[in-house]
Amino acid sequence: MKFEVYCLCISFVFFVWSFGSLHSEENETANASKKERSSSFELLLKRQTYHFIPYEYTSLTEVQNLHQSATTDKLRQNSKVLIPFVFGYENHEKNYKLEISYFEMEIVNPNVLVLRTNENQISFNREYLTPVTRSELEANAYRKFYLAEDWNLYLGGGIRNINKYKYGTYLGEGAFQEYFFTYGPQVSIKSEYSVMERMKVSIGFDGFYTQGNRFLKDPILNSQTFTFPVNIAGTEGIYRGYELDVSLSYRFFENFKFYIGYNQIESKFSYLNFHQINVTYLNSGWNGNDSTFSEIPSFSQPTQTGNFETLKGIYLGGSVNF
C-alpha cells in the first residue's frame, strides 16, 4: 500500500513539473515586467493558537463489549500557543518554489468528563489523558503557473514527517510510553490572488499519507495497576489526511509581510499489524514499604480501530524576504 502511494505521488509531481516546463517561456514573457529579482528567500514565523484533538480522546467511546457504552464531554486543556516556521526559496526565472516547514504541539494535562454504563452500573467521572506531543516536518517542491495577471497557482508535492509521543505516568524525564515515527508522500496545491497591489489571498491544500514504526515503553506502572504489554513487535502507525491553510497577507516596506490566517490538519490515525495483549495486575494495597499487586492478572486487548486527530487554529505571522 505504501509503495503504491509513493508511486502515485511521484508520478503526479513529475507530470506537474514537466507540464510547467513546456509553458515556462509563456510565463516568463507574461510576467517579465513584474520580476525584480531572479530568485528570493522568505522566512515566515507564525504565532498560532492550536487546538489539538488527539486519537486518545476520539477513541474513548470505542468499547469492545456490547453491554458497555461510553459518552464523552468536550476535551479540556487541549490548547497551546506555539510558533511554527516556514522557510521558502522561489526562482522567478524558472518558475519553481521550494519550501520547508515545522511545528511541534504538546498538551500536558488534557481531561474530559466520561459517562460509562456497564449493565446495571453507571459511572460519571473526569478522566485525565496522558500528555501528548505531535510534531510535523514538511518539505515540498512546486511548479508555478500564471493563471491571470494577478493570479498564481502552485502545484507540487513532497514528503511529510509526523512524530507522536505519548508520555506516561511514573516514567523518567525525557522517556515516553508510546512513540510513532512516520513519514510519507504528499501532494500540494496553492493559489495566490492579489486583491490589491500589496494585499494577497492565499489558499493551500495538502493531501498526505505517512507510515512508520511504533516504539513502546514497557511495563506501564500507575497508582492502581501494573501493566505488561506482550506481542508488540512489528506494530506500525499510519496517518492519512489533509491540511488546509487560508491566509491574507499585506506587504509593507517592500521586503516585509504581515499574515493573518487559519490552519487545520485533519488526519485519521490507525494501527497496522496490531496484536498487543495487556497483562494487568491490580494494586491490592500497601504493605508498609511498597504497593502489593494481585497475583492473578487480567488480560485485555486495547482498542485498535482507526479514528481521527485534528489540529486547528488561527494565526498571526510576519515574514521577511531577502
C-alpha positions in Angstrom: 0.0 0.0 0.0 2.7 2.4 1.0 4.7 1.7 -2.2 1.6 2.4 -4.4 1.0 5.7 -2.7 4.6 6.8 -3.2 4.4 5.9 -6.9 1.2 7.9 -7.4 2.6 11.0 -5.7 5.9 10.8 -7.6 4.0 10.5 -10.9 1.8 13.5 -10.1 4.8 15.7 -9.2 6.7 14.6 -12.3 3.7 15.4 -14.5 3.3 18.8 -12.9 7.0 19.6 -13.3 7.1 18.5 -17.0 3.9 20.4 -17.8 5.2 23.5 -16.2 8.5 23.3 -18.2 6.5 23.3 -21.5 4.9 26.6 -20.6 7.9 28.3 -19.0 8.6 30.6 -22.0 5.0 31.9 -22.0 5.1 32.5 -18.2 8.4 34.3 -18.5 7.1 36.7 -21.2 3.8 37.4 -19.5 5.5 38.3 -16.2 8.8 39.9 -17.2 7.6 43.3 -16.1 6.8 42.0 -12.6 10.2 40.4 -11.9 12.6 42.5 -10.0 14.9 39.6 -8.9 15.7 36.2 -10.4 15.1 34.5 -7.0 14.2 35.2 -3.4 14.0 33.6 0.1 11.2 34.0 2.6 11.2 33.2 6.3 7.7 33.2 7.9 7.1 32.9 11.6 3.6 32.4 13.0 2.1 32.9 16.4 -0.7 30.3 16.4 -3.1 29.1 19.0 -3.6 25.4 18.2 -6.4 23.2 19.5 -5.4 19.5 19.5 -8.0 16.7 19.5 -5.9 13.5 19.7 -6.7 9.9 18.9 -6.7 9.1 22.6 -9.8 11.3 23.1 -11.7 10.3 19.9 -11.3 6.6 20.7 -12.5 6.8 24.3 -16.1 5.9 23.3 -15.0 2.8 21.4 -15.7 -0.3 23.6 -15.4 -3.9 22.7 -18.2 -5.2 25.0 -21.7 -4.9 23.6 -23.0 -4.5 27.2 -20.9 -1.3 27.7 -21.2 2.2 26.4 -19.3 5.5 26.9 -20.1 9.1 26.3 -17.6 11.9 26.5 -17.8 15.6 27.1 -15.7 18.3 25.4 -11.9 17.9 25.8 -10.4 20.5 28.0 -6.9 21.9 28.3 -6.0 20.9 24.8 -4.8 24.3 23.5 -1.4 25.9 23.2 0.2 28.9 21.7 3.2 28.0 19.5 5.4 29.5 16.8 5.6 27.4 13.6 8.0 28.4 10.9 8.0 28.2 7.1 11.2 28.8 5.0 10.9 29.1 1.2 13.0 29.7 -1.8 11.5 30.8 -5.1 13.1 31.0 -8.5 11.2 33.6 -10.6 13.0 32.8 -13.9 12.5 29.0 -13.8 9.1 29.3 -12.1 9.6 26.8 -9.2 9.5 27.1 -5.4 11.0 25.0 -2.6 9.5 25.1 0.9 10.1 23.6 4.3 8.1 24.0 7.5 8.0 22.6 11.0 5.9 22.8 14.2 5.5 20.9 17.5 2.3 20.8 19.5 2.1 19.5 23.1 -0.8 19.1 25.5 0.3 18.3 29.1 -3.0 17.9 31.0 -5.9 17.0 28.7 -9.0 15.9 30.6 -12.6 15.0 29.8 -15.8 14.0 31.6 -16.8 10.4 30.8 -20.2 8.8 31.3 -19.9 5.0 31.3 -22.6 2.4 31.6 -22.0 -1.3 32.2 -25.1 -3.5 32.6 -26.7 -2.1 35.8 -23.8 0.2 36.7 -23.3 3.9 35.8 -20.2 5.9 36.4 -19.5 9.6 35.7 -16.1 10.9 36.4 -13.3 13.1 35.0 -10.5 11.2 33.2 -7.0 12.7 32.5 -5.3 11.6 29.4 -1.5 11.2 29.3 0.4 14.1 27.9 0.7 14.0 24.1 3.2 15.7 21.7 2.8 15.8 17.9 5.4 17.3 15.6 5.3 17.7 11.8 8.0 18.5 9.3 7.3 19.1 5.6 9.5 19.6 2.5 7.8 20.5 -0.8 8.6 21.5 -4.3 6.2 23.4 -6.5 5.8 24.4 -10.2 4.4 27.9 -10.6 1.7 28.7 -13.2 0.3 32.1 -14.1 -3.4 31.8 -14.5 -4.0 35.5 -14.8 -2.2 38.8 -14.3 -2.9 38.7 -10.5 -3.5 35.0 -10.0 -0.7 32.4 -9.4 -1.1 28.7 -9.0 1.5 26.3 -7.4 1.3 22.6 -8.0 3.7 20.0 -6.5 4.3 17.8 -3.5 7.0 16.3 -1.3 7.4 14.5 1.9 5.8 14.8 5.4 7.1 13.5 8.7 4.7 13.1 11.6 6.1 12.2 15.0 3.9 11.5 18.0 4.9 10.9 21.7 2.6 9.8 24.4 4.1 10.3 27.9 3.2 8.0 30.7 2.9 8.5 34.5 5.9 7.4 36.6 8.2 7.5 33.6 11.6 9.1 33.9 12.2 12.6 32.5 12.5 12.5 28.7 11.1 9.0 28.5 7.9 8.1 26.6 5.2 5.5 26.9 4.4 5.2 23.2 6.2 6.8 20.2 5.4 6.8 16.5 7.9 7.9 13.8 6.0 8.1 10.5 6.9 9.6 7.1 5.4 9.5 3.6 4.5 11.4 0.4 2.1 14.3 -0.1 0.6 16.3 -2.9 0.2 20.0 -2.6 -1.7 22.8 -4.3 -1.6 26.6 -3.5 -3.3 29.5 -5.0 -2.4 33.2 -4.6 -4.6 36.1 -5.8 -3.7 39.8 -5.5 -6.7 41.6 -4.1 -4.7 44.9 -4.2 -1.2 45.8 -5.1 0.1 44.9 -1.7 -2.6 42.5 -0.5 -2.9 38.8 -1.3 -5.3 36.0 -0.5 -3.7 32.5 -0.3 -5.3 29.1 -0.2 -3.3 25.9 0.3 -4.2 22.3 0.4 -2.1 19.2 1.1 -3.1 15.5 1.0 -0.8 13.1 2.7 -0.1 9.5 3.7 2.5 8.7 6.4 3.5 5.3 7.9 6.2 4.3 10.3 7.4 2.4 13.3 5.9 2.2 16.8 8.1 2.1 19.9 6.5 1.1 23.3 7.9 1.6 26.8 7.1 -1.4 29.0 6.0 -2.1 31.6 3.4 0.6 32.4 3.0 1.5 36.1 0.5 3.8 37.8 -1.1 4.0 41.3 -3.8 1.4 40.5 -2.3 -1.0 38.1 0.9 -2.7 36.8 0.6 -3.4 33.1 2.9 -5.5 31.0 2.2 -5.4 27.2 3.1 -8.6 25.2 3.2 -9.4 21.5 4.1 -5.8 20.5 6.7 -6.5 17.8 6.0 -5.3 14.2 3.3 -2.7 15.1 3.2 0.4 13.0 1.2 3.6 12.8 -0.5 5.2 9.8 -1.7 8.8 9.2 -3.9 9.7 6.3 -5.4 13.1 5.9 -5.2 16.7 4.6 -4.1 20.1 5.6 -5.9 23.3 4.8 -4.4 26.8 5.1 -6.1 30.1 4.3 -4.4 33.4 4.8 -4.5 37.1 4.0 -1.1 38.9 3.6 -0.1 42.5 3.4 3.3 43.6 2.1 4.9 46.7 3.6 8.5 48.2 3.4 8.9 46.1 0.2 10.5 43.1 1.9 8.2 42.5 4.9 4.7 40.9 5.0 2.1 40.6 7.7 -0.2 37.5 7.7 -3.5 36.5 9.3 -4.8 33.1 8.6 -6.5 29.8 9.6 -4.8 26.4 9.5 -6.4 22.9 10.0 -4.9 19.5 9.8 -7.4 16.6 9.7 -6.0 13.1 9.8 -7.1 9.6 10.5 -4.7 7.6 12.7 -4.8 3.8 12.7 -2.5 0.9 13.9 -1.0 -1.6 11.5 -0.2 -5.2 12.5 -1.5 -4.6 16.0 -1.6 -7.8 18.1 -0.8 -6.4 21.5 -2.2 -8.0 24.7 -2.1 -6.3 28.1 -1.4 -8.3 31.2 -2.6 -6.2 34.1 -2.1 -6.7 37.9 -4.3 -4.6 40.2 -2.9 -2.8 43.2 -4.3 -4.7 46.2 -2.9 -2.4 48.9 0.1 -1.1 50.8 2.3 -3.5 52.8 4.2 -0.8 54.7 7.1 -0.5 52.3 5.7 -0.8 48.9 2.5 -1.5 46.9 1.3 -5.1 46.7 -0.2 -6.2 43.4 -2.6 -9.0 42.8 -1.2 -12.5 41.9 -3.9 -13.2 39.3 -3.7 -10.9 36.2 -6.3 -9.8 33.8 -5.9 -9.9 30.0 -7.2 -7.4 27.5 -6.5 -6.1 24.0 -6.6 -2.2 23.7 -8.8 -0.5 21.2 -7.2 -0.6 17.8 -9.7 0.8 15.3 -8.8 3.9 13.4 -10.0 7.3 14.4 -9.3 10.9 13.7 -6.9 13.6 15.0 -7.5 17.3 14.5 -5.2 20.3 14.9 -6.7 23.7 14.1 -6.2 27.3 14.9 -5.9 31.0 13.9 -2.5 32.6 13.5 -0.8 35.9 13.1 2.5 35.9 11.2 5.3 38.0 9.9 7.8 37.3 7.1 10.9 38.8 5.6 12.1 38.4 2.0 15.8 38.5 1.2 
